[in-house]
Amino acid sequence: MEKRDRELFARLARINHEYGDIVLHLLSIQYDETEFAQCLRALGEAHAQLGHELTERAAELTKEIEL
């Protein structure tokens, strides 16, 4: 496991750890559609970016194994 793998896992752990607070915040602002949408978008983009990086890393490892 390389340093960047550990960094990816650390980011994933941080997001998972913060999920409860994020959900509670979203529940508290659910009637403010603008802020609610902004928070949902930010959360989705963070997950999408991390998911993309995890998928790219898996592809790199697969290519290394195939060599």
Number of C-alpha atoms within 10 A of each C-alpha: 5 6 8 10 13 11 11 16 14 12 15 17 12 11 16 11 11 11 13 11 10 16 13 11 13 17 11 11 15 13 10 10 10 11 13 17 14 11 17 15 12 12 14 12 12 15 15 12 11 17 14 12 14 16 12 12 15 12 12 11 11 11 10 9 8 6 5
